[in-house]
Amino acid sequence: MNRFKLATWKVAATTAVLGLIAIGGSIVYFKDGILSASAQLVSQATPSPAAKSDMDILGAQDGLIWGTATLDDSARSGVLQYSVARVGATGYFYGSYQDPEFPETYFANLVQPSACGAGKAGYKGFQSIAEINDISKLTYTTTKSILVGDKESGCYTGLLVIRQETQEKDGKFFYMVIEPIDVDNTSLKVRWWANVKTGVTDFSKAPKTF
């Protein structure tokens, strides 16, 4: 197994970290974008050789970044794990891991059961990023996994919000909003938004579509 390495570069006279972000079952290498050096989203976990994801960072402004990604059904690795549930329709995101090396993920507005059924937890999502003007005020709960549906599944429940504490465990958090667009065979296509500064909690002015 190969371990990806971090690199640094300067943007607007600020040294930033160009590294690894894992929002699916695998580690993804940043093409561009800014992360603070302490960001929980930067991970050096070793991915499965079979794991792969395609991620594009499409914009950055006011402490937020956003883009698109394709998450493959693959082994556990990094910040957030995805696996397919029903081919072409639904999948799982995981909140807790057996290995304590991996961060625990908390989901906003958790509900039981999921709109997609199967006796699993789900979530009450948002219809637009414009609704999320203070992401810190939401109610977060962790669980082993949640079942989500894409836009054509018949059980789509909107934008999913997740939270993770910083590595320093200092009561500060990083947040990510995920829009499950399409489960194509076993891969999940998503739009995503994330803060790269822990004090940024207003996501409402980020672009809705891209």
GROMACS elastic network, one bead per residue, 0.5 to 0.9 nm:
[ bonds ]
;  ai    aj funct       b0    kb
    1    46     6  0.69843   500
    1    47     6  0.73408   500
    1    48     6  0.70203   500
    1    49     6  0.62559   500
    2    46     6  0.68305   500
    2    47     6  0.77857   500
    2    48     6  0.89126   500
    2    49     6  0.79247   500
    3    44     6  0.71353   500
    3    45     6  0.73315   500
    3    46     6  0.52996   500
    3    47     6  0.76004   500
    4    19     6  0.83972   500
    4    20     6  0.76566   500
    4    27     6  0.86451   500
    4    29     6  0.82117   500
    4    44     6  0.66907   500
    4    45     6  0.81883   500
    4    46     6  0.73397   500
    4    47     6  0.87417   500
    5    19     6  0.72412   500
    5    20     6  0.81737   500
    5    44     6  0.71932   500
    6    17     6  0.72840   500
    6    18     6  0.62080   500
    6    20     6  0.71583   500
    6    42     6  0.87631   500
    6    43     6  0.89740   500
    6    44     6  0.78919   500
    7    17     6  0.64753   500
    7    18     6  0.53324   500
    7    19     6  0.62637   500
    8    15     6  0.69186   500
    8    16     6  0.60204   500
    8    18     6  0.54154   500
    8    19     6  0.79927   500
    9    14     6  0.84419   500
    9    15     6  0.59216   500
    9    16     6  0.59298   500
    9    17     6  0.67595   500
    9    18     6  0.69149   500
   10    13     6  0.57659   500
   10    14     6  0.54137   500
   10    16     6  0.59790   500
   10    17     6  0.85929   500
   11    14     6  0.53169   500
   11    15     6  0.64741   500
   11    16     6  0.68495   500
   11    33     6  0.89518   500
   11    34     6  0.78287   500
   12    15     6  0.83478   500
   15    36     6  0.86612   500
   15    37     6  0.88561   500
   16    33     6  0.88159   500
   16    34     6  0.58703   500
   16    35     6  0.59610   500
   16    36     6  0.59418   500
   16    37     6  0.66580   500
   17    33     6  0.88212   500
   17    34     6  0.65468   500
   17    35     6  0.54160   500
   17    36     6  0.62201   500
   17    37     6  0.56947   500
   17    42     6  0.82522   500
   18    29     6  0.81787   500
   18    30     6  0.62754   500
   18    31     6  0.80705   500
   18    32     6  0.72138   500
   18    33     6  0.74302   500
   18    34     6  0.69181   500
   18    35     6  0.69162   500
   18    42     6  0.84937   500
   19    28     6  0.84704   500
   19    29     6  0.60907   500
   19    30     6  0.58411   500
   19    31     6  0.89083   500
   19    35     6  0.81099   500
   19    42     6  0.60048   500
   19    43     6  0.74632   500
   19    44     6  0.82948   500
   20    27     6  0.61875   500
   20    28     6  0.54881   500
   20    30     6  0.60601   500
   20    41     6  0.75029   500
   20    42     6  0.52240   500
   20    43     6  0.54367   500
   20    44     6  0.67359   500
   20    45     6  0.87559   500
   20    78     6  0.88899   500
   21    24     6  0.89522   500
   21    26     6  0.86951   500
   21    27     6  0.58712   500
   21    28     6  0.51896   500
   21    29     6  0.64492   500
   21    30     6  0.69742   500
   21    40     6  0.89894   500
   21    41     6  0.54500   500
   21    42     6  0.53890   500
   21    43     6  0.61004   500
   21    44     6  0.87528   500
   21    78     6  0.75153   500
   21    79     6  0.73768   500
   22    25     6  0.71020   500
   22    26     6  0.57602   500
   22    28     6  0.55444   500
   22    29     6  0.85133   500
   22    41     6  0.71210   500
   22    42     6  0.79809   500
   22    43     6  0.71930   500
   22    45     6  0.89628   500
   22    53     6  0.87499   500
   22    77     6  0.73702   500
   22    79     6  0.50298   500
   22    80     6  0.61450   500
   22    81     6  0.80972   500
   23    26     6  0.73473   500
   23    27     6  0.75612   500
   23    28     6  0.78533   500
   23    41     6  0.85037   500
   23    53     6  0.88998   500
   23    69     6  0.85353   500
   23    71     6  0.77580   500
   23    78     6  0.74300   500
   23    79     6  0.58615   500
   23    81     6  0.68475   500
   23    82     6  0.81333   500
   24    27     6  0.74040   500
   24    28     6  0.84581   500
   24    52     6  0.88325   500
   24    53     6  0.72377   500
   24    69     6  0.87751   500
   24    70     6  0.82917   500
   24    71     6  0.52231   500
   24    72     6  0.71281   500
   24    73     6  0.82809   500
   24    74     6  0.83443   500
   24    76     6  0.85265   500
   24    77     6  0.79059   500
   24    78     6  0.77555   500
   24    79     6  0.74613   500
   24    80     6  0.51785   500
   24    82     6  0.51213   500
   24    83     6  0.84025   500
   24    93     6  0.82754   500
   24   188     6  0.89901   500
   25    47     6  0.83988   500
   25    48     6  0.89563   500
   25    51     6  0.69075   500
   25    52     6  0.78485   500
   25    53     6  0.79814   500
   25    71     6  0.68512   500
   25    72     6  0.66595   500
   25    73     6  0.66286   500
   25    74     6  0.52412   500
   25    75     6  0.57569   500
   25    76     6  0.52733   500
   25    77     6  0.54538   500
   25    78     6  0.70915   500
   25    79     6  0.82811   500
   25    80     6  0.64312   500
   25    82     6  0.50880   500
   25    83     6  0.72420   500
   26    46     6  0.88146   500
   26    47     6  0.57793   500
   26    48     6  0.72711   500
   26    50     6  0.89661   500
   26    51     6  0.52855   500
   26    52     6  0.56447   500
   26    53     6  0.62966   500
   26    71     6  0.77454   500
   26    72     6  0.76897   500
   26    73     6  0.89278   500
   26    74     6  0.69471   500
   26    75     6  0.72275   500
   26    76     6  0.70611   500
   26    77     6  0.52719   500
   26    78     6  0.63951   500
   26    79     6  0.86347   500
   26    80     6  0.83096   500
   26    81     6  0.74191   500
   26    82     6  0.86945   500
   27    43     6  0.78719   500
   27    44     6  0.83604   500
   27    45     6  0.74886   500
   27    46     6  0.77484   500
   27    47     6  0.59849   500
   27    48     6  0.88838   500
   27    51     6  0.78274   500
   27    52     6  0.72084   500
   27    53     6  0.72636   500
   27    77     6  0.67144   500
   27    78     6  0.60332   500
   27    79     6  0.83612   500
   28    52     6  0.74876   500
   28    53     6  0.61280   500
   28    54     6  0.70249   500
   28    55     6  0.66107   500
   29    54     6  0.87844   500
   29    55     6  0.78222   500
   30    33     6  0.70843   500
   30    55     6  0.75543   500
   30    56     6  0.77271   500
   30    57     6  0.75334   500
   31    55     6  0.81606   500
   31    56     6  0.69578   500
   31    57     6  0.70294   500
   32    56     6  0.82802   500
   32    57     6  0.64500   500
   32    58     6  0.86330   500
   33    57     6  0.64790   500
   33    58     6  0.84275   500
   33    59     6  0.75740   500
   33    60     6  0.67520   500
   33    65     6  0.71275   500
   34    60     6  0.77609   500
   34    63     6  0.88047   500
   34    65     6  0.78313   500
   34   196     6  0.73029   500
   35    38     6  0.81345   500
   35    39     6  0.63339   500
   35    41     6  0.80543   500
   35    42     6  0.75866   500
   35   195     6  0.89028   500
   35   196     6  0.54719   500
   35   197     6  0.80161   500
   36    39     6  0.53254   500
   36    42     6  0.86912   500
   36   196     6  0.62745   500
   36   197     6  0.69495   500
   37    40     6  0.88116   500
   37    42     6  0.78924   500
   38    41     6  0.86427   500
   38    42     6  0.78196   500
   38   166     6  0.74632   500
   38   167     6  0.73262   500
   38   168     6  0.81917   500
   39    42     6  0.56576   500
   39    43     6  0.87533   500
   39   166     6  0.67138   500
   39   167     6  0.77107   500
   39   174     6  0.75570   500
   39   196     6  0.66648   500
   39   197     6  0.77788   500
   39   198     6  0.83496   500
   40    43     6  0.70885   500
   40    79     6  0.82296   500
   40   103     6  0.83754   500
   40   164     6  0.74764   500
   40   165     6  0.73388   500
   40   166     6  0.51931   500
   40   167     6  0.58565   500
   40   173     6  0.84369   500
   40   174     6  0.69065   500
   41    78     6  0.87180   500
   41    79     6  0.67988   500
   41   164     6  0.88702   500
   41   166     6  0.87399   500
   41   174     6  0.77368   500
   41   196     6  0.82969   500
   42    79     6  0.86573   500
   43    46     6  0.89159   500
   43    78     6  0.63395   500
   43    79     6  0.73749   500
   44    47     6  0.89795   500
   44    78     6  0.77626   500
   45    77     6  0.65437   500
   45    78     6  0.56183   500
   45    79     6  0.88701   500
   45   101     6  0.86668   500
   45   102     6  0.84499   500
   46    49     6  0.89235   500
   46    77     6  0.69800   500
   46    78     6  0.78584   500
   47    50     6  0.81813   500
   47    51     6  0.64553   500
   47    52     6  0.85122   500
   47    75     6  0.79097   500
   47    76     6  0.79003   500
   47    77     6  0.55420   500
   47    78     6  0.75483   500
   48    51     6  0.51175   500
   48    52     6  0.84037   500
   48    74     6  0.78652   500
   48    75     6  0.62854   500
   48    76     6  0.79356   500
   48    77     6  0.73448   500
   49    52     6  0.80810   500
   50    74     6  0.72879   500
   50    75     6  0.81567   500
   51    72     6  0.69836   500
   51    73     6  0.78772   500
   51    74     6  0.53787   500
   51    75     6  0.66279   500
   51    76     6  0.89338   500
   51    77     6  0.86214   500
   52    70     6  0.88087   500
   52    71     6  0.74000   500
   52    72     6  0.61681   500
   52    73     6  0.87567   500
   52    74     6  0.77283   500
   53    69     6  0.69952   500
   53    70     6  0.55459   500
   53    71     6  0.50225   500
   53    72     6  0.58588   500
   53   187     6  0.89950   500
   54    68     6  0.83129   500
   54    69     6  0.53972   500
   54    70     6  0.51525   500
   54    71     6  0.70125   500
   54    72     6  0.87200   500
   55    67     6  0.74175   500
   55    68     6  0.58751   500
   55    70     6  0.64983   500
   55    71     6  0.84550   500
   56    66     6  0.84423   500
   56    67     6  0.54421   500
   56    68     6  0.53693   500
   56    69     6  0.61983   500
   57    60     6  0.80554   500
   57    65     6  0.70428   500
   57    66     6  0.57845   500
   57    68     6  0.67567   500
   57    69     6  0.86505   500
   58    65     6  0.76888   500
   58    66     6  0.59106   500
   58    68     6  0.74913   500
   58   210     6  0.78329   500
   59    64     6  0.83033   500
   59    65     6  0.56710   500
   59    66     6  0.55141   500
   59    67     6  0.66941   500
   59   207     6  0.89467   500
   60    63     6  0.71831   500
   60    64     6  0.55536   500
   60    66     6  0.65286   500
   60   206     6  0.88801   500
   61    64     6  0.53743   500
   61    65     6  0.65631   500
   61   206     6  0.79475   500
   62    65     6  0.85351   500
   62   195     6  0.88555   500
   62   197     6  0.89761   500
   62   200     6  0.79169   500
   63   194     6  0.86002   500
   63   195     6  0.57438   500
   63   196     6  0.55150   500
   63   197     6  0.54765   500
   63   198     6  0.85780   500
   63   199     6  0.85651   500
   63   200     6  0.61886   500
   64   193     6  0.70261   500
   64   194     6  0.56083   500
   64   196     6  0.58393   500
   64   197     6  0.75770   500
   64   200     6  0.75736   500
   64   203     6  0.75914   500
   64   206     6  0.77175   500
   65   192     6  0.84732   500
   65   193     6  0.58129   500
   65   194     6  0.54350   500
   65   195     6  0.63176   500
   65   196     6  0.71259   500
   65   206     6  0.85461   500
   66   191     6  0.76274   500
   66   192     6  0.55436   500
   66   194     6  0.62362   500
   66   195     6  0.87607   500
   66   206     6  0.80578   500
   66   207     6  0.84214   500
   67   190     6  0.85995   500
   67   191     6  0.58590   500
   67   192     6  0.55294   500
   67   193     6  0.66267   500
   67   210     6  0.75607   500
   68   189     6  0.74589   500
   68   190     6  0.56650   500
   68   192     6  0.59455   500
   68   193     6  0.87626   500
   68   210     6  0.83050   500
   69   188     6  0.81433   500
   69   189     6  0.58278   500
   69   190     6  0.54066   500
   69   191     6  0.64753   500
   69   192     6  0.76332   500
   70   187     6  0.64676   500
   70   188     6  0.55290   500
   70   190     6  0.63468   500
   70   191     6  0.89854   500
   71    74     6  0.84784   500
   71    82     6  0.70133   500
   71    83     6  0.85798   500
   71   186     6  0.88373   500
   71   187     6  0.54711   500
   71   188     6  0.50302   500
   71   189     6  0.63307   500
   71   190     6  0.78257   500
   72    82     6  0.73789   500
   72    83     6  0.73972   500
   72    84     6  0.83790   500
   72   186     6  0.67631   500
   72   188     6  0.65370   500
   72   189     6  0.89120   500
   73    81     6  0.87301   500
   73    82     6  0.61788   500
   73    84     6  0.57514   500
   73    91     6  0.88691   500
   73   186     6  0.59517   500
   73   187     6  0.58815   500
   73   188     6  0.80159   500
   74    77     6  0.85515   500
   74    81     6  0.81162   500
   74    82     6  0.72490   500
   74    83     6  0.64352   500
   74    84     6  0.88798   500
   75    81     6  0.78115   500
   75    82     6  0.85447   500
   75    83     6  0.82792   500
   76    80     6  0.81548   500
   76    81     6  0.56905   500
   76    82     6  0.80227   500
   76    97     6  0.83808   500
   77    80     6  0.74228   500
   77    81     6  0.66351   500
   77   102     6  0.79458   500
   78    81     6  0.73291   500
   78   102     6  0.65538   500
   78   103     6  0.81357   500
   79   102     6  0.66557   500
   79   103     6  0.62849   500
   79   104     6  0.82178   500
   79   105     6  0.79275   500
   79   164     6  0.88494   500
   80    93     6  0.70425   500
   80    94     6  0.65791   500
   80    95     6  0.74761   500
   80   102     6  0.88599   500
   80   103     6  0.84330   500
   80   104     6  0.88154   500
   80   105     6  0.73681   500
   81    92     6  0.80351   500
   81    93     6  0.57213   500
   81    94     6  0.54851   500
   81    95     6  0.80921   500
   82    91     6  0.69634   500
   82    92     6  0.55345   500
   82    94     6  0.66970   500
   82   188     6  0.82915   500
   83    91     6  0.56578   500
   83    92     6  0.52712   500
   83    93     6  0.68951   500
   83    94     6  0.86157   500
   83   186     6  0.78469   500
   83   187     6  0.82336   500
   83   188     6  0.86902   500
   84    87     6  0.64576   500
   84    88     6  0.85703   500
   84    89     6  0.85242   500
   84    90     6  0.63986   500
   84    92     6  0.61728   500
   84   183     6  0.80161   500
   84   185     6  0.86188   500
   84   186     6  0.54839   500
   84   187     6  0.71686   500
   84   188     6  0.79378   500
   85    88     6  0.89185   500
   85    89     6  0.78485   500
   85    90     6  0.53127   500
   85    92     6  0.63013   500
   85   147     6  0.77695   500
   85   148     6  0.88185   500
   85   186     6  0.83220   500
   86    89     6  0.55389   500
   86    90     6  0.50094   500
   86    91     6  0.65346   500
   86   183     6  0.87196   500
   86   185     6  0.88306   500
   86   186     6  0.81142   500
   87    90     6  0.67557   500
   87    91     6  0.81361   500
   87   183     6  0.70187   500
   87   184     6  0.75155   500
   87   185     6  0.52005   500
   87   186     6  0.54794   500
   87   187     6  0.85961   500
   88   150     6  0.84286   500
   88   152     6  0.87634   500
   88   153     6  0.79648   500
   88   182     6  0.74885   500
   88   184     6  0.51889   500
   88   186     6  0.65716   500
   88   187     6  0.82946   500
   88   188     6  0.87165   500
   89   148     6  0.87246   500
   89   149     6  0.58976   500
   89   150     6  0.58130   500
   89   151     6  0.82916   500
   89   152     6  0.68769   500
   89   154     6  0.84732   500
   89   155     6  0.89082   500
   89   182     6  0.72949   500
   89   183     6  0.53105   500
   89   184     6  0.78220   500
   89   185     6  0.82248   500
   89   186     6  0.88086   500
   90   116     6  0.75952   500
   90   147     6  0.69955   500
   90   148     6  0.55980   500
   90   150     6  0.61667   500
   90   153     6  0.68046   500
   90   155     6  0.85705   500
   90   156     6  0.89085   500
   90   182     6  0.87349   500
   90   183     6  0.65062   500
   90   186     6  0.89800   500
   90   188     6  0.86359   500
   91   146     6  0.83569   500
   91   147     6  0.58037   500
   91   148     6  0.55188   500
   91   149     6  0.65454   500
   91   150     6  0.83510   500
   91   183     6  0.76426   500
   91   186     6  0.84094   500
   91   187     6  0.89503   500
   91   188     6  0.77932   500
   92   145     6  0.62583   500
   92   146     6  0.55057   500
   92   148     6  0.61111   500
   92   149     6  0.88463   500
   93   144     6  0.85793   500
   93   145     6  0.54996   500
   93   146     6  0.54434   500
   93   147     6  0.67350   500
   93   148     6  0.75683   500
   94    97     6  0.75767   500
   94   104     6  0.89394   500
   94   105     6  0.74852   500
   94   143     6  0.74906   500
   94   144     6  0.56118   500
   94   146     6  0.64272   500
   95   103     6  0.86016   500
   95   104     6  0.58261   500
   95   106     6  0.61812   500
   95   107     6  0.74985   500
   95   141     6  0.89849   500
   95   142     6  0.56808   500
   95   143     6  0.53273   500
   95   144     6  0.50485   500
   95   145     6  0.55064   500
   95   146     6  0.77817   500
   96    99     6  0.87873   500
   96   100     6  0.89278   500
   96   102     6  0.80530   500
   96   103     6  0.75090   500
   96   104     6  0.50401   500
   96   105     6  0.62813   500
   96   106     6  0.85749   500
   96   142     6  0.71661   500
   96   143     6  0.64293   500
   96   144     6  0.50988   500
   96   145     6  0.74680   500
   97   100     6  0.68478   500
   97   101     6  0.85310   500
   97   102     6  0.64743   500
   97   103     6  0.78067   500
   97   104     6  0.70713   500
   97   144     6  0.74849   500
   98   101     6  0.87484   500
   98   102     6  0.83034   500
   99   102     6  0.61107   500
  100   103     6  0.72538   500
  100   104     6  0.85028   500
  103   164     6  0.69695   500
  103   165     6  0.78977   500
  103   166     6  0.89701   500
  103   167     6  0.83916   500
  104   142     6  0.75046   500
  104   163     6  0.86980   500
  104   164     6  0.65025   500
  104   165     6  0.80760   500
  105   141     6  0.84504   500
  105   142     6  0.61911   500
  105   143     6  0.82117   500
  105   162     6  0.65397   500
  105   163     6  0.59290   500
  105   164     6  0.53695   500
  105   165     6  0.84194   500
  106   140     6  0.54683   500
  106   141     6  0.50407   500
  106   143     6  0.74892   500
  106   161     6  0.85461   500
  106   162     6  0.55279   500
  106   163     6  0.50906   500
  106   164     6  0.64127   500
  107   110     6  0.61885   500
  107   123     6  0.76438   500
  107   139     6  0.80953   500
  107   140     6  0.51727   500
  107   141     6  0.53859   500
  107   142     6  0.59548   500
  107   143     6  0.80690   500
  107   146     6  0.87161   500
  107   160     6  0.75874   500
  107   161     6  0.60433   500
  107   163     6  0.64832   500
  108   123     6  0.70831   500
  108   124     6  0.78232   500
  108   125     6  0.80218   500
  108   138     6  0.60784   500
  108   139     6  0.54140   500
  108   141     6  0.65321   500
  108   142     6  0.88055   500
  108   160     6  0.72244   500
  108   161     6  0.53850   500
  108   162     6  0.60377   500
  108   163     6  0.77476   500
  109   122     6  0.86282   500
  109   123     6  0.55222   500
  109   124     6  0.54094   500
  109   125     6  0.72117   500
  109   138     6  0.70742   500
  109   139     6  0.57094   500
  109   140     6  0.63356   500
  109   141     6  0.75944   500
  109   160     6  0.87834   500
  109   161     6  0.83010   500
  110   114     6  0.87765   500
  110   121     6  0.69675   500
  110   122     6  0.58305   500
  110   124     6  0.64333   500
  110   125     6  0.89599   500
  110   139     6  0.81273   500
  110   140     6  0.72899   500
  110   141     6  0.65016   500
  110   142     6  0.83768   500
  110   143     6  0.89379   500
  110   146     6  0.84866   500
  111   114     6  0.64433   500
  111   115     6  0.87554   500
  111   121     6  0.58748   500
  111   122     6  0.51075   500
  111   124     6  0.65941   500
  112   115     6  0.84374   500
  112   119     6  0.79788   500
  112   120     6  0.68977   500
  112   122     6  0.60397   500
  112   123     6  0.78887   500
  113   116     6  0.80353   500
  113   117     6  0.62601   500
  113   118     6  0.79756   500
  113   119     6  0.58186   500
  113   120     6  0.54662   500
  113   122     6  0.59755   500
  113   123     6  0.86616   500
  113   147     6  0.89887   500
  114   117     6  0.51666   500
  114   118     6  0.76079   500
  114   119     6  0.71663   500
  114   120     6  0.55798   500
  114   123     6  0.66579   500
  114   124     6  0.89535   500
  114   146     6  0.73955   500
  114   147     6  0.61224   500
  114   148     6  0.73719   500
  114   155     6  0.84526   500
  115   118     6  0.89995   500
  115   120     6  0.89381   500
  115   121     6  0.85898   500
  115   122     6  0.65610   500
  115   123     6  0.81496   500
  115   147     6  0.82531   500
  115   148     6  0.79479   500
  115   149     6  0.82254   500
  115   154     6  0.87868   500
  115   155     6  0.53638   500
  115   156     6  0.76029   500
  115   157     6  0.74554   500
  116   119     6  0.87224   500
  116   120     6  0.81540   500
  116   122     6  0.77527   500
  116   147     6  0.66467   500
  116   148     6  0.66614   500
  116   149     6  0.64866   500
  116   153     6  0.82725   500
  116   154     6  0.79727   500
  116   155     6  0.51832   500
  116   156     6  0.78906   500
  117   120     6  0.63411   500
  117   121     6  0.83595   500
  117   122     6  0.85552   500
  117   147     6  0.78872   500
  117   155     6  0.86891   500
  118   121     6  0.88151   500
  118   147     6  0.81992   500
  120   145     6  0.76069   500
  120   146     6  0.61767   500
  120   147     6  0.60219   500
  121   143     6  0.79767   500
  121   144     6  0.89854   500
  121   145     6  0.70125   500
  121   147     6  0.61971   500
  121   148     6  0.89326   500
  122   145     6  0.85500   500
  122   146     6  0.50659   500
  122   147     6  0.54353   500
  122   148     6  0.64890   500
  122   157     6  0.86426   500
  123   146     6  0.76198   500
  123   147     6  0.83816   500
  123   148     6  0.79330   500
  123   157     6  0.70740   500
  123   158     6  0.86775   500
  123   160     6  0.71823   500
  123   161     6  0.89941   500
  124   157     6  0.60543   500
  124   158     6  0.72890   500
  124   159     6  0.83985   500
  124   160     6  0.77948   500
  125   156     6  0.89262   500
  125   157     6  0.53648   500
  125   160     6  0.53474   500
  125   161     6  0.74855   500
  126   129     6  0.71147   500
  126   130     6  0.89970   500
  126   131     6  0.69095   500
  126   132     6  0.78217   500
  126   157     6  0.75337   500
  126   160     6  0.71461   500
  126   161     6  0.85986   500
  127   130     6  0.85618   500
  127   131     6  0.75831   500
  127   157     6  0.80648   500
  127   158     6  0.52043   500
  127   159     6  0.62955   500
  128   131     6  0.57270   500
  128   132     6  0.77648   500
  128   158     6  0.78403   500
  128   159     6  0.71025   500
  128   204     6  0.84739   500
  128   208     6  0.65844   500
  129   132     6  0.55768   500
  129   133     6  0.84093   500
  129   159     6  0.75991   500
  129   177     6  0.81186   500
  129   193     6  0.87057   500
  129   203     6  0.65015   500
  129   204     6  0.54914   500
  129   205     6  0.78317   500
  129   206     6  0.70497   500
  129   207     6  0.76607   500
  129   208     6  0.58327   500
  130   133     6  0.70043   500
  130   203     6  0.69752   500
  130   205     6  0.62513   500
  130   206     6  0.73793   500
  130   207     6  0.82637   500
  130   208     6  0.70501   500
  131   134     6  0.88397   500
  131   203     6  0.81946   500
  131   204     6  0.59426   500
  132   135     6  0.58666   500
  132   201     6  0.84887   500
  132   202     6  0.65499   500
  132   203     6  0.55499   500
  132   204     6  0.51413   500
  132   205     6  0.89213   500
  133   201     6  0.70256   500
  133   203     6  0.56068   500
  133   205     6  0.81708   500
  134   137     6  0.58367   500
  134   138     6  0.77887   500
  134   200     6  0.87286   500
  134   201     6  0.50854   500
  134   203     6  0.72009   500
  134   204     6  0.82185   500
  135   138     6  0.58933   500
  135   161     6  0.81796   500
  135   175     6  0.76210   500
  135   200     6  0.88072   500
  135   201     6  0.51517   500
  135   202     6  0.63956   500
  135   203     6  0.72424   500
  136   139     6  0.82862   500
  136   163     6  0.88540   500
  136   173     6  0.85173   500
  136   175     6  0.84673   500
  136   201     6  0.60665   500
  136   202     6  0.86730   500
  137   201     6  0.89198   500
  138   161     6  0.89426   500
  140   161     6  0.88816   500
  140   162     6  0.78223   500
  140   163     6  0.74514   500
  142   145     6  0.83668   500
  143   146     6  0.73892   500
  148   155     6  0.76508   500
  148   156     6  0.69119   500
  148   157     6  0.77034   500
  148   160     6  0.89470   500
  148   180     6  0.76989   500
  149   152     6  0.77832   500
  149   153     6  0.54673   500
  149   154     6  0.74043   500
  149   155     6  0.54013   500
  149   157     6  0.73001   500
  149   180     6  0.70068   500
  149   181     6  0.85210   500
  149   182     6  0.83827   500
  149   183     6  0.80830   500
  150   153     6  0.53076   500
  150   154     6  0.79518   500
  150   155     6  0.74245   500
  150   156     6  0.54026   500
  150   157     6  0.84723   500
  150   158     6  0.88502   500
  150   179     6  0.83892   500
  150   180     6  0.51222   500
  150   181     6  0.51113   500
  150   182     6  0.50065   500
  150   183     6  0.61089   500
  150   188     6  0.81956   500
  150   189     6  0.87504   500
  151   154     6  0.71253   500
  151   155     6  0.77369   500
  151   156     6  0.53351   500
  151   157     6  0.84326   500
  151   158     6  0.83731   500
  151   180     6  0.70450   500
  151   181     6  0.54947   500
  151   182     6  0.63270   500
  151   183     6  0.87721   500
  152   155     6  0.79711   500
  152   156     6  0.73588   500
  152   181     6  0.82197   500
  152   182     6  0.72476   500
  152   183     6  0.87419   500
  153   156     6  0.62365   500
  153   182     6  0.86425   500
  153   183     6  0.87253   500
  156   180     6  0.80858   500
  157   160     6  0.81670   500
  158   178     6  0.88159   500
  158   179     6  0.66683   500
  158   180     6  0.77731   500
  159   177     6  0.63877   500
  159   178     6  0.56008   500
  159   180     6  0.72834   500
  160   176     6  0.82262   500
  160   177     6  0.55411   500
  160   178     6  0.50331   500
  160   179     6  0.62750   500
  160   180     6  0.80024   500
  161   175     6  0.71413   500
  161   176     6  0.57944   500
  161   178     6  0.63515   500
  161   179     6  0.89602   500
  162   174     6  0.84783   500
  162   175     6  0.57104   500
  162   176     6  0.53429   500
  162   177     6  0.64186   500
  162   178     6  0.80615   500
  163   173     6  0.64824   500
  163   174     6  0.58032   500
  163   176     6  0.65996   500
  164   172     6  0.86186   500
  164   173     6  0.55487   500
  164   174     6  0.54365   500
  164   175     6  0.65729   500
  164   176     6  0.88003   500
  165   168     6  0.79530   500
  165   169     6  0.60625   500
  165   170     6  0.77066   500
  165   171     6  0.66713   500
  165   172     6  0.58751   500
  165   174     6  0.62906   500
  165   175     6  0.88787   500
  166   169     6  0.54460   500
  166   170     6  0.68683   500
  166   171     6  0.75472   500
  166   172     6  0.59542   500
  166   173     6  0.55622   500
  166   174     6  0.67255   500
  166   198     6  0.84150   500
  167   170     6  0.79992   500
  168   171     6  0.83493   500
  168   172     6  0.84550   500
  169   172     6  0.71795   500
  169   173     6  0.87884   500
  170   173     6  0.85441   500
  172   198     6  0.60750   500
  172   199     6  0.78850   500
  173   197     6  0.88584   500
  173   198     6  0.56003   500
  173   199     6  0.82149   500
  174   194     6  0.75443   500
  174   195     6  0.62168   500
  174   196     6  0.71178   500
  174   197     6  0.74963   500
  174   198     6  0.56723   500
  174   199     6  0.88118   500
  174   200     6  0.88411   500
  175   193     6  0.83873   500
  175   194     6  0.57213   500
  175   195     6  0.59181   500
  175   196     6  0.85174   500
  175   198     6  0.82160   500
  175   201     6  0.80858   500
  176   192     6  0.68937   500
  176   193     6  0.55921   500
  176   195     6  0.68425   500
  177   191     6  0.82612   500
  177   192     6  0.54586   500
  177   193     6  0.50783   500
  177   194     6  0.63641   500
  177   203     6  0.89065   500
  178   190     6  0.64890   500
  178   191     6  0.59118   500
  178   193     6  0.67129   500
  178   194     6  0.88498   500
  179   189     6  0.85388   500
  179   190     6  0.52880   500
  179   191     6  0.50626   500
  179   192     6  0.62009   500
  179   193     6  0.89030   500
  180   183     6  0.78610   500
  180   188     6  0.69844   500
  180   189     6  0.64037   500
  180   191     6  0.69620   500
  180   192     6  0.88557   500
  181   188     6  0.73315   500
  181   189     6  0.55309   500
  181   190     6  0.51652   500
  181   191     6  0.71824   500
  182   187     6  0.81480   500
  182   188     6  0.57021   500
  182   189     6  0.51375   500
  182   190     6  0.71138   500
  183   186     6  0.62550   500
  183   187     6  0.55422   500
  183   189     6  0.63069   500
  184   187     6  0.52469   500
  184   188     6  0.61241   500
  184   189     6  0.73350   500
  185   188     6  0.82278   500
  191   209     6  0.82101   500
  191   210     6  0.81942   500
  193   203     6  0.80218   500
  193   206     6  0.80433   500
  194   203     6  0.84129   500
  195   198     6  0.68048   500
  195   199     6  0.85150   500
  195   200     6  0.62619   500
  195   201     6  0.75036   500
  195   203     6  0.82428   500
  196   199     6  0.88688   500
  196   200     6  0.78108   500
  197   200     6  0.56705   500
  197   201     6  0.88788   500
  198   201     6  0.76807   500
  200   203     6  0.80166   500
  202   205     6  0.74310   500
  202   206     6  0.87622   500
  203   206     6  0.57086   500
  204   207     6  0.82301   500
  204   208     6  0.86616   500
  205   208     6  0.83592   500
  207   210     6  0.70677   500
